Amino acid sequence: MASTDFDFVLGRWNVTNRKRADALDPSCTEWHEFGSTGEHRALPGGAGNIEAYETHALPGVGEFHGLALRLYEPESDTWRIWWSSSTSPGRLDPPMEGRFDGPVGTFRADDVIDGHALTVQFLWTDLGDDRARWEQAFSRDDGRTWDTNWIMDMTRAA
């Protein structure tokens, strides 16, 4: 593992999103699909990278902007991911922590979302051929089971 783990995602991407209508309700079967874009840039010196995410079609919101900061700590071989968005101005979510095992990176953090204590998981997958995937899941039982509620399939923009 290294500070280059996320290099596969650097650049501009077109994103097809599939997001459950109510991410907090595991019995919800309604999904929304919408497009977005993302741009990922390396930070100087291999410290990590930064992502700008944008859509004009987030269900129930419309225009939405997000920012991810990913930093690598070589001593512990740990990545930390901080997220901020236009729906929570001035706030950074608790950092997700994790690492890559081959083409899949698993990152987790405990958080409280709308009053619900959850463990949040991000999976980043290098699918090769200028494709990548991000998935978000919640656990209500300390990681024994996971409920996926948002999937982003990415293709490199020309």
Kinemage of the C-alpha trace (Angstrom):
@kinemage 1
@onewidth
@group {chain A} dominant
@subgroup {mainchain}
@vectorlist {calphas} color= white
{ca met a 1} P 0.000 0.000 0.000
{ca ala a 2} L 1.205 3.464 -0.751
{ca ser a 3} L 0.329 7.059 -1.353
{ca thr a 4} L -0.320 6.039 -4.987
{ca asp a 5} L -3.305 3.785 -4.134
{ca phe a 6} L -5.798 6.363 -5.408
{ca asp a 7} L -3.867 7.249 -8.589
{ca phe a 8} L -6.382 5.278 -10.683
{ca val a 9} L -9.037 7.897 -9.913
{ca leu a 10} L -7.025 11.014 -10.781
{ca gly a 11} L -8.582 13.048 -13.578
{ca arg a 12} L -12.095 13.933 -14.726
{ca trp a 13} L -15.020 11.497 -14.548
{ca asn a 14} L -18.602 11.184 -15.698
{ca val a 15} L -20.616 9.491 -12.976
{ca thr a 16} L -23.819 7.457 -13.071
{ca asn a 17} L -25.310 7.513 -9.583
{ca arg a 18} L -27.799 5.073 -8.125
{ca lys a 19} L -28.976 6.297 -4.706
{ca arg a 20} L -31.691 4.797 -2.546
{ca ala a 21} L -34.560 7.247 -1.974
{ca asp a 22} L -34.221 6.859 1.814
{ca ala a 23} L -30.666 5.859 2.662
{ca leu a 24} L -31.568 5.408 6.340
{ca asp a 25} L -34.399 2.947 5.690
{ca pro a 26} L -33.028 -0.496 4.785
{ca ser a 27} L -36.504 -1.613 3.676
{ca cys a 28} L -36.773 1.178 1.074
{ca thr a 29} L -36.761 -0.312 -2.437
{ca glu a 30} L -36.997 2.953 -4.412
{ca trp a 31} L -33.788 4.067 -6.121
{ca his a 32} L -33.007 7.318 -7.934
{ca glu a 33} L -30.577 7.496 -10.840
{ca phe a 34} L -28.861 10.719 -11.885
{ca gly a 35} L -25.675 11.970 -13.480
{ca ser a 36} L -22.797 13.915 -12.003
{ca thr a 37} L -19.151 14.747 -12.599
{ca gly a 38} L -16.037 14.443 -10.503
{ca glu a 39} L -12.515 15.736 -10.765
{ca his a 40} L -9.684 14.273 -8.679
{ca arg a 41} L -6.276 15.972 -8.355
{ca ala a 42} L -3.106 14.832 -6.642
{ca leu a 43} L -1.718 16.890 -3.787
{ca pro a 44} L 1.944 17.932 -3.949
{ca gly a 45} L 4.514 15.466 -2.648
{ca gly a 46} L 2.253 12.413 -2.779
{ca ala a 47} L 0.371 13.425 0.374
{ca gly a 48} L -2.984 12.431 -1.104
{ca asn a 49} L -5.612 13.929 -3.382
{ca ile a 50} L -8.660 16.136 -3.503
{ca glu a 51} L -11.984 15.567 -5.265
{ca ala a 52} L -14.580 18.058 -6.481
{ca tyr a 53} L -17.998 16.443 -7.082
{ca glu a 54} L -20.932 18.167 -8.782
{ca thr a 55} L -24.476 17.413 -9.887
{ca his a 56} L -27.487 19.496 -10.801
{ca ala a 57} L -29.869 16.604 -10.210
{ca leu a 58} L -29.462 15.293 -6.655
{ca pro a 59} L -32.955 13.996 -5.780
{ca gly a 60} L -34.715 16.320 -3.370
{ca val a 61} L -31.861 18.845 -3.550
{ca gly a 62} L -31.073 19.783 -7.147
{ca glu a 63} L -27.686 21.468 -7.402
{ca phe a 64} L -25.144 19.790 -5.115
{ca his a 65} L -21.400 20.215 -4.657
{ca gly a 66} L -19.056 18.054 -2.635
{ca leu a 67} L -15.400 18.023 -1.716
{ca ala a 68} L -13.313 15.067 -0.543
{ca leu a 69} L -9.841 15.361 0.923
{ca arg a 70} L -7.871 12.093 1.031
{ca leu a 71} L -4.598 11.964 2.954
{ca tyr a 72} L -2.199 9.052 3.310
{ca glu a 73} L -0.254 8.337 6.518
{ca pro a 74} L 2.714 6.089 5.648
{ca glu a 75} L 3.576 5.146 9.256
{ca ser a 76} L 0.274 3.349 9.757
{ca asp a 77} L -0.417 2.630 6.060
{ca thr a 78} L -3.747 4.392 6.540
{ca trp a 79} L -5.825 6.580 4.293
{ca arg a 80} L -8.237 9.118 5.804
{ca ile a 81} L -11.056 10.636 3.782
{ca trp a 82} L -12.847 13.814 4.863
{ca trp a 83} L -16.065 14.884 3.084
{ca ser a 84} L -17.865 18.214 2.951
{ca ser a 85} L -20.871 19.217 0.861
{ca ser a 86} L -23.193 22.060 0.005
{ca thr a 87} L -25.963 20.422 2.069
{ca ser a 88} L -23.872 20.813 5.261
{ca pro a 89} L -21.918 24.054 4.752
{ca gly a 90} L -18.915 24.587 6.995
{ca arg a 91} L -18.839 20.958 8.184
{ca leu a 92} L -16.366 18.145 7.599
{ca asp a 93} L -17.749 14.668 8.192
{ca pro a 94} L -15.753 12.420 10.547
{ca pro a 95} L -12.781 10.968 8.662
{ca met a 96} L -13.222 7.594 7.018
{ca glu a 97} L -10.172 5.399 7.689
{ca gly a 98} L -8.896 2.415 5.785
{ca arg a 99} L -6.624 0.990 3.137
{ca phe a 100} L -6.514 -0.846 -0.142
{ca asp a 101} L -6.288 -4.599 -0.617
{ca gly a 102} L -5.527 -4.998 -4.296
{ca pro a 103} L -7.972 -2.967 -6.408
{ca val a 104} L -10.476 -2.419 -3.557
{ca gly a 105} L -10.162 0.154 -0.796
{ca thr a 106} L -12.347 -0.167 2.311
{ca phe a 107} L -12.871 2.879 4.546
{ca arg a 108} L -15.031 3.174 7.662
{ca ala a 109} L -16.107 5.674 10.307
{ca asp a 110} L -18.707 5.957 13.029
{ca asp a 111} L -21.147 8.817 12.502
{ca val a 112} L -24.560 10.090 13.542
{ca ile a 113} L -26.859 10.844 10.588
{ca asp a 114} L -30.262 12.382 11.290
{ca gly a 115} L -30.053 11.081 14.855
{ca his a 116} L -29.068 7.531 13.834
{ca ala a 117} L -25.744 6.168 15.134
{ca leu a 118} L -24.174 4.253 12.229
{ca thr a 119} L -20.943 2.874 10.940
{ca val a 120} L -20.423 4.236 7.438
{ca gln a 121} L -18.403 2.341 4.846
{ca phe a 122} L -16.972 3.509 1.522
{ca leu a 123} L -15.681 0.997 -1.007
{ca trp a 124} L -13.462 2.352 -3.781
{ca thr a 125} L -12.782 -0.079 -6.631
{ca asp a 126} L -10.413 0.273 -9.573
{ca leu a 127} L -12.304 -1.551 -12.346
{ca gly a 128} L -9.576 -0.930 -14.956
{ca asp a 129} L -10.181 0.313 -18.502
{ca asp a 130} L -10.866 3.874 -17.256
{ca arg a 131} L -13.703 2.747 -14.996
{ca ala a 132} L -14.089 2.971 -11.229
{ca arg a 133} L -16.797 2.442 -8.635
{ca trp a 134} L -17.628 3.991 -5.278
{ca glu a 135} L -20.197 2.506 -2.903
{ca gln a 136} L -21.581 3.719 0.396
{ca ala a 137} L -23.148 1.419 2.976
{ca phe a 138} L -24.423 1.795 6.542
{ca ser a 139} L -24.205 -0.696 9.388
{ca arg a 140} L -26.372 -0.578 12.483
{ca asp a 141} L -24.640 -3.569 14.132
{ca asp a 142} L -20.973 -2.540 14.341
{ca gly a 143} L -20.103 -3.840 10.875
{ca arg a 144} L -21.605 -7.328 11.033
{ca thr a 145} L -24.049 -6.471 8.215
{ca trp a 146} L -23.995 -3.704 5.601
{ca asp a 147} L -26.793 -1.908 3.780
{ca thr a 148} L -25.593 -0.370 0.490
{ca asn a 149} L -27.464 2.857 -0.281
{ca trp a 150} L -25.433 4.724 -2.935
{ca ile a 151} L -23.417 3.428 -5.901
{ca met a 152} L -21.412 5.571 -8.312
{ca asp a 153} L -20.193 4.008 -11.549
{ca met a 154} L -17.533 6.220 -13.084
{ca thr a 155} L -16.128 6.431 -16.591
{ca arg a 156} L -13.196 8.640 -17.467
{ca ala a 157} L -14.254 11.836 -19.254
{ca ala a 158} L -12.650 12.545 -22.619
